[in-house]
């Protein structure tokens, strides 16, 4: 009788261990799938777009900036007509298309955010892009009285957010894949 009870208890313990291990593996696989989607569909593209935007803006300033290496809009001297014409070209062909892609990521992939609520920073990004939409629409009508978005671009904050999100998710991905998180590099460091 004791042998039967022990056998049943061991069988039950084995079943429970197998069930719990299967449940843990399933949860790990689901978490890995979500991390992979967050990286491929949101944080990876956002990181790439913010880096590309920053480098392109730096190239604009290097080529068309003031002697001090600053934007034509960053000092007390108003931009010249030539500087404004060049700015309109860069905004319509380079900067606004990138801003639209960033906004589309935020609006279309909000389910992949790591936070439980929409970060105000991302709302500022969307507002900045919308602000340029009206500015560019005025340019199309020949109205060049405004040259900037109605909302400032949160450049440094957005770059930091995208870099941190991408880096932390890459570390989590490595951990979930069985890698050593401490020894894994996650791209550029802040």
C-alpha positions in Angstrom: 0.0 0.0 0.0 2.8 2.4 0.9 4.5 1.6 -2.4 1.4 2.5 -4.4 1.0 5.8 -2.5 4.7 6.7 -3.1 4.3 5.7 -6.8 1.2 7.9 -7.2 2.8 10.8 -5.3 6.0 10.6 -7.4 3.9 10.4 -10.6 1.9 13.4 -9.5 5.0 15.3 -8.6 6.5 14.5 -11.9 3.4 15.6 -13.7 3.3 18.9 -11.7 7.0 19.5 -12.4 6.5 18.9 -16.1 3.4 21.1 -16.2 5.1 23.9 -14.4 8.3 23.7 -16.5 6.2 23.7 -19.7 4.3 26.7 -18.4 7.5 28.5 -17.6 8.9 27.7 -21.1 5.8 28.9 -22.8 5.8 32.2 -20.9 9.5 32.6 -21.7 8.8 32.0 -25.4 5.9 34.4 -25.4 8.1 37.1 -23.7 10.8 36.5 -26.2 8.3 36.9 -29.1 7.1 40.2 -27.6 10.7 41.5 -27.1 11.5 40.5 -30.7 8.5 42.4 -32.0 9.3 45.4 -29.8 12.8 45.5 -31.3 11.9 44.8 -34.9 8.7 46.8 -35.1 9.2 49.8 -32.8 12.4 50.4 -30.8 14.8 49.3 -33.6 13.2 51.5 -36.3 12.8 54.4 -33.8 16.4 54.1 -32.8 17.5 54.0 -36.4 15.3 56.9 -37.4 16.4 59.1 -34.5 20.1 58.4 -35.2 19.6 59.1 -38.9 17.7 62.3 -38.2 20.4 63.5 -35.8 23.2 62.8 -38.3 21.3 64.4 -41.1 20.6 67.5 -39.1 24.3 67.6 -38.1 25.2 67.4 -41.8 22.7 70.3 -42.5 24.3 72.4 -39.9 27.8 71.6 -41.0 26.9 72.5 -44.6 24.5 75.4 -44.1 25.0 76.5 -40.5 26.5 79.6 -39.1 30.2 80.2 -38.6 29.9 79.0 -35.0 28.6 75.6 -36.2 25.0 76.3 -35.1 21.6 76.2 -36.9 20.5 79.4 -38.7 17.7 79.5 -36.2 19.7 79.3 -33.0 21.1 82.8 -32.6 19.7 86.3 -32.6 20.6 87.0 -36.2 17.6 86.1 -38.4 18.2 83.6 -41.2 18.8 85.0 -44.6 16.4 84.3 -47.5 19.0 81.8 -48.9 19.2 80.0 -45.6 15.4 79.9 -45.3 15.1 78.5 -48.9 17.7 75.8 -48.1 15.9 75.0 -44.8 12.6 74.5 -46.6 14.2 72.1 -49.1 15.7 70.0 -46.3 12.5 70.0 -44.2 10.3 68.9 -47.1 12.7 66.3 -48.6 14.6 64.9 -45.5 13.3 66.0 -42.1 9.5 65.8 -42.5 9.5 62.4 -44.1 11.6 61.0 -41.2 9.3 62.7 -38.7 6.3 61.2 -40.4 7.8 57.7 -40.1 8.5 58.3 -36.4 5.0 59.5 -35.9 3.6 56.5 -37.7 5.6 54.2 -35.5 4.3 55.8 -32.4 0.7 55.9 -33.6 0.7 52.5 -35.3 2.8 50.5 -32.9 1.8 51.9 -29.5 0.9 48.4 -28.4 4.7 47.6 -28.4 5.6 50.3 -25.9 7.4 49.1 -22.8 5.5 51.6 -20.6 1.9 51.1 -19.5 1.0 54.7 -20.7 2.1 56.8 -23.7 5.2 58.7 -22.7 4.7 62.5 -23.0 7.9 62.6 -25.0 6.3 60.6 -27.8 3.3 62.8 -27.8 5.7 65.8 -28.2 7.2 64.0 -31.2 3.8 63.6 -32.8 2.9 67.2 -32.1 6.2 68.4 -33.6 5.5 66.4 -36.8 1.9 67.8 -36.9 3.3 71.3 -36.4 5.5 70.9 -39.4 2.6 69.7 -41.5 0.9 73.1 -41.2 4.1 74.9 -41.8 4.8 73.0 -45.0 1.2 73.5 -46.1 1.7 77.2 -45.8 4.9 77.0 -47.8 3.0 75.2 -50.5 0.6 78.3 -50.7 3.6 80.6 -50.9 3.4 81.8 -47.3 7.0 81.8 -45.9 6.3 83.7 -42.7 6.9 80.6 -40.5 9.8 78.2 -40.8 9.6 76.0 -37.7 7.2 73.6 -36.2 4.7 74.9 -33.7 6.2 72.5 -31.2 9.9 72.0 -30.5 11.6 68.8 -31.4 12.6 66.8 -28.3 15.9 65.7 -30.0 18.1 64.7 -27.1 15.3 63.2 -25.0 14.0 61.2 -27.9 17.5 59.9 -28.8 18.0 58.9 -25.2 14.6 57.2 -25.0 15.2 55.2 -28.3 18.7 54.3 -27.3 17.8 53.1 -23.8 14.7 51.2 -25.1 16.7 49.5 -27.8 19.6 48.6 -25.6 17.6 47.3 -22.7 15.4 45.2 -24.9 18.6 43.7 -26.6 19.9 42.8 -23.2 16.6 41.1 -22.3 16.5 39.3 -25.6 20.0 38.0 -24.9 18.9 36.8 -21.5 15.8 35.1 -22.8 17.9 33.4 -25.4 20.2 32.1 -22.7 23.0 34.6 -23.3 24.9 36.3 -20.6 23.2 39.7 -20.2 26.2 41.3 -18.4 28.6 40.4 -21.3 26.3 41.3 -24.1 26.7 44.6 -25.9 23.6 46.4 -26.9 24.9 48.9 -29.4 26.0 52.4 -28.8 26.2 53.5 -25.2 25.0 56.8 -23.9 
